[in-house]
Amino acid sequence: NAGVTQTPKFQVLKTGQSMTLQCAQDMNHNSMYWYRQDPGMGLRLIYYSASEGTTDKGEVPNGYNVSRLNKREFSLRLESAAPSQTSVYFCASSLRTSPNTGELFFGEGSRLTVL
Amino acid sequence: TQLLEQSPQFLSIQEGENLTVYCNSSSVFSSLQWYRQEPGEGPVLLVTVVTGGEVKKLKRLTFQFGDARKDSSLHITAAQPGDTGLYLCAGAGSNYQLIWGAGTKLIIKP
């Protein structure tokens, strides 16, 4: 079972470049999330989508945009990458529609370095 | 702002020893989850505790939710190398957010 699949797993960008992180889940989950993980800071929510057609800002949305393409797919876009966006990005999904209930299923992560 | 503080940040012990990891806050949470994350992978849910004072056991792991639902602990008995990983707690806070602790990095040496 694939679960949550993220691409790419690794990416190096120069400051100012743009890129999109792709995420797909095959569990028919309602909600999907994008988190970033930085050393010593835990996981911070960037954006989430409680259901197909809706997106909401999380704790650290600045510099990012998202698209819930359909029930399966949720992408994260960096329009003009900055070194502060160097991080490991995780996509997650949940059967529940609220971010603070239910089990989150995570992808393997995408390690992004911005030079 | 709701915060969750985990301690210790790092723990390295010998196989067979016992250990406890703590997750503390001044805020009340409606529930609290514990996840384990291995290098190069995403976190995986271990347990969810909901009721104040609740104790849940998962083989050698014992999870407890504080009576006031502000804190939680994870106790591992007779730790094994397979327990190595980053342990994260996450509390269900207000505004429908999950509040994450920074994690405890655990290394069990054979």
Interface residues (C-beta under 8 A of the other chain):
Chain A: V4 G40 M41 G42 L43 R44 L45 G58 E59 F90 A92 S98 P99 N100 T101 E103 L104 F106 G107 E108 G109
Chain B: L4 Q9 S30 S31 Q33 Y35 G40 E41 G42 P43 V44 L45 T48 L88 A90 A92 G93 Y96 Q97 L98 W100 G101 A102 G103
